[in-house]
Structure formats: C-alpha cells, structure tokens
Amino acid sequence: MMHTIRIKQVDAFASRPFEGNPAGVVTDAAGLTAQQMQAIAKEMNCSETAFVLPSGSADLRLRYFTPAQEVDLCGHATIAALHALREEGLVQGTLRAETAVGILELEAGEDMHWMRQDTPRFRPAEESADVICGLLGLDPGDLDPAMPTGIAYTGLWDLLVPVRSLEALRRSQPDMRELARHNRSQGIVSTHLFCRETELPGSTLHTRDFSPAAGVPEDPHTGTASGALGSFLVRAGVLEPGSHLFEQGWTVGRPGLIHVEVATAAAGVRVGGAAVTVISGSIALG
C-alpha cells in the first residue's frame, strides 16, 4: 500500500486565495527523512515548504525547504504553518518553536499570526552602488540616496537596497546567475529592494525580493527579509520603532501585506500576517 501524508498549501500574508505567498505545510512530519522533505518541497514547488516535527526543547520543531535546499528560517512558511496548525486545532495563542536559528516565540491568532525573529545583526555592503545596480539591472541614479544600503540578519542574511520609486523597483531585472553567485559569496540568502512610494496609502514601504542563491528567483513575500529591513531602518534612524506595514508581491501578481513590529533595532522584531488555506489533501511518498 502506498504511503501518503497530509499536506496543505497556504497563502501567507494574504486574506484571500491566490494572493500573498504560497507555502507548503506538512503539519505532521514525524518520521520523514531530510531526503523525503526535500523531495516533497520540490514537488510542491512553492518557494518554501514547512515541516512540523516534535521537539524535545519547545512546543514543536520547524524545518524549511525550498525546491532546491534546506534553509534555516522562513517567515511566510512559518505564518502558513501557524495557520494550518490552528486550523487543525493543534495550536492556539503563544507557543515556542525550535528552528535552526534557535527557539523562537510564535503566536497563532484567530485572524493574524506572528513570529518573533532572531536577534538582529548588521554589516555593511562591500560592493559599490555600480556593482549592486549592475546585478539588479538598474542605474546608480535609481538608488535612493536618502536611505542606506546594507546587510542585515534576523535569521537569514539579506542585502537591502533602497530605490527611488515604484517605477525603478518594477523595472529591476536582475542577472539571476550573477546575483546568485554574488549572494553565495557573501553568505546572503536574498537581495531585497525597497522604496517609500507605495501602492496603498497606509503602507510604510513597498518591497521586492530576489533569492536565486536559494533557488527562488523572485519571492512574492519574504517575512525574514521584512524583519531584517525593519530592524535595519530603525537602527539607521529612517523609521521610528513601532508598527509598520510593508507591501510586497505586486510585481508577480500576488499582492499582500506584512506587519512588522520593531521595538528597537537591538531588541528584536516581530513579523505577522493573515493566511488562507487554498489546497488541502495528501501526497504520496512511494
């Protein structure tokens, strides 16, 4: 008899189907090997699939796989996992999750789900504006001189690049092979563009994310990069501590909103959003 497991596809950072960022979720991955998890993630072909496992040190353990590799942390797949687990009556309210970056505090709410990310860290970008813009298919004049470029971490390292306008952000056409090579050489998972001009009047920033080094050319929504960006801009004095709303996904036809709460740049950051299940079924393991 063929072995099957339950699996869901959840659109995170969205309240309606076919928006936000789709993630695969296996709510009971006990007994699966890393090879099986990787094969499932490749078959799902979402930017990430989250696997929920038992933990000896927290309420549960989360592992994350892109179609190409395992990654230490994923914001949208965490939100998706919280939604799927709450939908099945397995979690509610505050819980602790074991991840590759440590134990993180999560919250499964009725309409919103939250993840507290790892302690922020920062380092300068080593390349010139010319080099960075060359990788992104932009001109140096497309960068916003009023905001900093840099590298930040709240679980994954991200290169953060400010652009002047939505027009410039939409126009970016990275050389994915060279961007992947560059990011791997710097230990960076994604390159995250942002600008002050937004689609919606209540938003703080509009963003766009490229992660070819992790096998994801353009990620519709990136919770970890949003947390890193919020901490980075609070540290730089560009944003005040508090609650912010980041837009993403318009360039790939999957609009959505990421809530970012930064206490201080050093104290940490929470990222949250809504989610909706779009597929629920089983997958055969052979």
TIVEX-7909 format. One record per residue (C-alpha): residue number from 1; residue in three letters; z, y, x. Coordinates in steps of 0.001 Angstrom, whole numbers, plus 500000, padded with zeros to 6 digits. Layout:
BEGIN
- NUM,Ala,Z,Y,X;
...
# end
This chain:
BEGIN
- 1,Met,500000,500000,500000;
- 2,Met,499044,503428,501351;
- 3,His,501981,505640,502346;
- 4,Thr,501988,509092,500732;
- 5,Ile,504337,512087,500893;
- 6,Arg,504799,515097,498621;
- 7,Ile,503184,518328,499774;
- 8,Lys,502674,521810,498377;
- 9,Gln,500548,524805,499175;
- 10,Val,502397,528057,498594;
- 11,Asp,501028,531598,498771;
- 12,Ala,503723,533620,500575;
- 13,Phe,504159,537401,500408;
- 14,Ala,502444,537331,497013;
- 15,Ser,503462,537106,493356;
- 16,Arg,500051,535909,492147;
- 17,Pro,497930,532930,493232;
- 18,Phe,495199,533472,495836;
- 19,Glu,496902,536467,497426;
- 20,Gly,499299,536645,500377;
- 21,Asn,499179,533886,502992;
- 22,Pro,498848,530199,502076;
- 23,Ala,501168,527755,503836;
- 24,Gly,501534,524035,503531;
- 25,Val,505076,522815,502857;
- 26,Val,506470,519285,503158;
- 27,Thr,509946,519531,501648;
- 28,Asp,510986,516058,502874;
- 29,Ala,509518,515369,506313;
- 30,Ala,512240,512939,507434;
- 31,Gly,510657,510089,509351;
- 32,Leu,507392,511862,510156;
- 33,Thr,506325,511920,513799;
- 34,Ala,505085,515054,515529;
- 35,Gln,501620,513488,515584;
- 36,Gln,501707,512969,511815;
- 37,Met,502888,516531,511248;
- 38,Gln,500061,517852,513393;
- 39,Ala,497523,515723,511513;
- 40,Ile,498845,516969,508152;
- 41,Ala,498680,520600,509319;
- 42,Lys,495111,520092,510488;
- 43,Glu,494167,518517,507150;
- 44,Met,495830,521334,505148;
- 45,Asn,494021,523890,507348;
- 46,Cys,496451,526680,506486;
- 47,Ser,497425,528990,509319;
- 48,Glu,500777,527138,509347;
- 49,Thr,502417,524208,507590;
- 50,Ala,506221,523976,507442;
- 51,Phe,508089,520670,507608;
- 52,Val,511665,520415,506299;
- 53,Leu,513876,517928,508142;
- 54,Pro,517571,517027,508225;
- 55,Ser,519720,518913,510732;
- 56,Gly,522957,517998,512430;
- 57,Ser,523895,521645,513051;
- 58,Ala,522605,523545,509987;
- 59,Asp,521678,523026,506337;
- 60,Leu,518157,521949,507302;
- 61,Arg,515652,521991,510146;
- 62,Leu,512216,523634,510054;
- 63,Arg,509213,522789,512220;
- 64,Tyr,505922,524670,512059;
- 65,Phe,502393,523561,512948;
- 66,Thr,499108,525436,512961;
- 67,Pro,495979,523268,512665;
- 68,Ala,495943,523212,516478;
- 69,Gln,499547,523179,517743;
- 70,Glu,503259,523426,517001;
- 71,Val,504755,526938,517080;
- 72,Asp,508399,527957,517411;
- 73,Leu,508662,530106,514280;
- 74,Cys,506549,531276,511341;
- 75,Gly,507594,533928,508851;
- 76,His,505253,533247,505954;
- 77,Ala,505710,529480,506177;
- 78,Thr,509498,529996,506083;
- 79,Ile,509175,532086,502913;
- 80,Ala,506877,529401,501485;
- 81,Ala,509363,526633,502376;
- 82,Leu,512249,528509,500737;
- 83,His,510178,528945,497584;
- 84,Ala,509186,525253,497474;
- 85,Leu,512748,524058,498129;
- 86,Arg,514217,526337,495459;
- 87,Glu,511511,525272,493020;
- 88,Glu,512657,521673,493505;
- 89,Gly,516315,522628,493055;
- 90,Leu,517181,521773,496650;
- 91,Val,518418,525172,497846;
- 92,Gln,519705,528406,496374;
- 93,Gly,521221,531517,497905;
- 94,Thr,522157,531771,501576;
- 95,Leu,521596,528872,503974;
- 96,Arg,521210,528206,507679;
- 97,Ala,518093,526691,509206;
- 98,Glu,517687,525097,512630;
- 99,Thr,514467,526242,514319;
- 100,Ala,513054,526108,517825;
- 101,Val,514392,529628,518448;
- 102,Gly,517887,528806,517177;
- 103,Ile,519756,528751,513879;
- 104,Leu,518594,531482,511504;
- 105,Glu,520101,532733,508265;
- 106,Leu,517811,532410,505245;
- 107,Glu,518130,533366,501605;
- 108,Ala,516373,531662,498697;
- 109,Gly,516421,534077,495770;
- 110,Glu,515007,533996,492274;
- 111,Asp,512167,536428,492967;
- 112,Met,512451,537150,496702;
- 113,His,513116,535007,499748;
- 114,Trp,514416,536296,503090;
- 115,Met,514606,535175,506692;
- 116,Arg,516689,536750,509433;
- 117,Gln,514711,536572,512647;
- 118,Asp,515754,536055,516244;
- 119,Thr,517328,538855,518289;
- 120,Pro,514592,541407,519113;
- 121,Arg,513296,541706,522664;
- 122,Phe,510745,544106,524082;
- 123,Arg,508473,544537,527076;
- 124,Pro,505636,546929,527945;
- 125,Ala,501973,546092,527558;
- 126,Glu,500497,545580,531017;
- 127,Glu,496863,546397,530230;
- 128,Ser,495276,549805,529828;
- 129,Ala,494040,551131,526500;
- 130,Asp,490483,550467,527677;
- 131,Val,491176,546768,528250;
- 132,Ile,493047,546317,524964;
- 133,Cys,490358,548121,522987;
- 134,Gly,487648,546060,524696;
- 135,Leu,489332,542882,523488;
- 136,Leu,489544,544263,519948;
- 137,Gly,486065,545748,519640;
- 138,Leu,487461,549289,519430;
- 139,Asp,487163,552523,521406;
- 140,Pro,490200,554087,523128;
- 141,Gly,489812,557019,520731;
- 142,Asp,490603,554634,517854;
- 143,Leu,494193,554258,519077;
- 144,Asp,496907,556472,517574;
- 145,Pro,498437,558489,520442;
- 146,Ala,501482,559343,518283;
- 147,Met,502649,555715,518224;
- 148,Pro,503395,553298,521076;
- 149,Thr,501615,550162,522204;
- 150,Gly,503884,547371,523406;
- 151,Ile,505009,543768,523169;
- 152,Ala,507936,542646,521001;
- 153,Tyr,509677,539427,520025;
- 154,Thr,511751,538261,517059;
- 155,Gly,510883,534583,517520;
- 156,Leu,507349,534901,518924;
- 157,Trp,505876,537449,521341;
- 158,Asp,503357,539837,519734;
- 159,Leu,501155,542571,521203;
- 160,Leu,501477,545603,518898;
- 161,Val,498573,548057,518815;
- 162,Pro,498564,551336,516810;
- 163,Val,495256,552578,515391;
- 164,Arg,494436,555927,513832;
- 165,Ser,493112,554853,510437;
- 166,Leu,492320,552109,507983;
- 167,Glu,488664,552566,508903;
- 168,Ala,489357,551726,512550;
- 169,Leu,491613,548845,511580;
- 170,Arg,488909,547357,509317;
- 171,Arg,486234,547881,511989;
- 172,Ser,488020,545855,514670;
- 173,Gln,486005,542773,515657;
- 174,Pro,487847,541005,518462;
- 175,Asp,486241,538810,521066;
- 176,Met,488314,535832,519925;
- 177,Arg,487720,533749,523058;
- 178,Glu,488729,536549,525417;
- 179,Leu,491632,537619,523192;
- 180,Ala,492936,534050,523133;
- 181,Arg,492623,533810,526912;
- 182,His,494406,537135,527389;
- 183,Asn,497221,536293,524967;
- 184,Arg,497854,532910,526551;
- 185,Ser,498008,534514,529999;
- 186,Gln,500689,536908,528734;
- 187,Gly,502670,534394,526662;
- 188,Ile,501654,536232,523481;
- 189,Val,501048,534459,520172;
- 190,Ser,499339,537260,518249;
- 191,Thr,497812,540720,518552;
- 192,His,498992,542878,515660;
- 193,Leu,497208,546109,514678;
- 194,Phe,498957,548727,512531;
- 195,Cys,498327,552189,511121;
- 196,Arg,500139,554757,508996;
- 197,Glu,497299,555053,506482;
- 198,Thr,497901,552575,503634;
- 199,Glu,496206,551161,500564;
- 200,Leu,499254,551632,498327;
- 201,Pro,501337,554813,498043;
- 202,Gly,504714,553092,498518;
- 203,Ser,503846,551272,501736;
- 204,Thr,505077,552234,505202;
- 205,Leu,502255,550710,507296;
- 206,His,499066,548706,506957;
- 207,Thr,498623,545854,509433;
- 208,Arg,496146,543233,510626;
- 209,Asp,496852,540209,512836;
- 210,Phe,494772,538077,515218;
- 211,Ser,496211,534819,516619;
- 212,Pro,493331,532918,518259;
- 213,Ala,495669,531641,521004;
- 214,Ala,497430,529628,518284;
- 215,Gly,494191,528505,516647;
- 216,Val,494269,531171,513894;
- 217,Pro,491523,533813,514335;
- 218,Glu,492927,536165,511661;
- 219,Asp,496224,535517,509909;
- 220,Pro,496399,537053,506405;
- 221,His,500147,537793,506650;
- 222,Thr,502498,537489,509605;
- 223,Gly,506221,537598,508931;
- 224,Thr,507322,537203,512551;
- 225,Ala,504979,539924,513789;
- 226,Ser,506142,542196,510962;
- 227,Gly,509743,541747,512066;
- 228,Ala,508803,542400,515681;
- 229,Leu,506837,545500,514667;
- 230,Gly,509654,546905,512544;
- 231,Ser,512196,546456,515351;
- 232,Phe,509766,547886,517920;
- 233,Leu,509060,551046,515912;
- 234,Val,512743,551634,515088;
- 235,Arg,513556,551292,518796;
- 236,Ala,510767,553804,519591;
- 237,Gly,512076,556267,517006;
- 238,Val,508880,556085,514955;
- 239,Leu,510640,554502,511960;
- 240,Glu,514180,555023,510732;
- 241,Pro,516466,551992,510358;
- 242,Gly,516404,550653,506819;
- 243,Ser,513929,549075,504410;
- 244,His,510168,549274,504905;
- 245,Leu,507122,547794,503199;
- 246,Phe,504195,546552,505295;
- 247,Glu,500793,545806,503733;
- 248,Gln,498501,543128,505094;
- 249,Gly,495653,540853,504048;
- 250,Trp,493162,543329,502570;
- 251,Thr,490575,542586,505286;
- 252,Val,490484,538897,504319;
- 253,Gly,490687,539370,500547;
- 254,Arg,494340,538254,500304;
- 255,Pro,496416,541409,499772;
- 256,Gly,500196,541195,499884;
- 257,Leu,503418,542959,500801;
- 258,Ile,506020,542115,503441;
- 259,His,509501,543599,503091;
- 260,Val,511066,544458,506455;
- 261,Glu,514738,545445,506831;
- 262,Val,515815,546716,510256;
- 263,Ala,519495,547515,510771;
- 264,Thr,518957,548766,514325;
- 265,Ala,516432,547709,516951;
- 266,Ala,519126,545710,518746;
- 267,Ala,520984,544306,515718;
- 268,Gly,518107,542391,514205;
- 269,Val,515676,542287,511344;
- 270,Arg,515150,540528,508018;
- 271,Val,511736,539864,506525;
- 272,Gly,511226,538955,502899;
- 273,Gly,508736,538493,500126;
- 274,Ala,507751,536747,496946;
- 275,Ala,505827,533471,496802;
- 276,Val,503933,531285,494321;
- 277,Thr,503002,527591,494415;
- 278,Val,499271,527011,493955;
- 279,Ile,498934,523285,494757;
- 280,Ser,501469,520504,494287;
- 281,Gly,500671,516863,494984;
- 282,Ser,500693,514165,497622;
- 283,Ile,498916,513457,500879;
- 284,Ala,498048,510016,502251;
- 285,Leu,499222,509113,505723;
- 286,Gly,497104,505983,506048;
# end
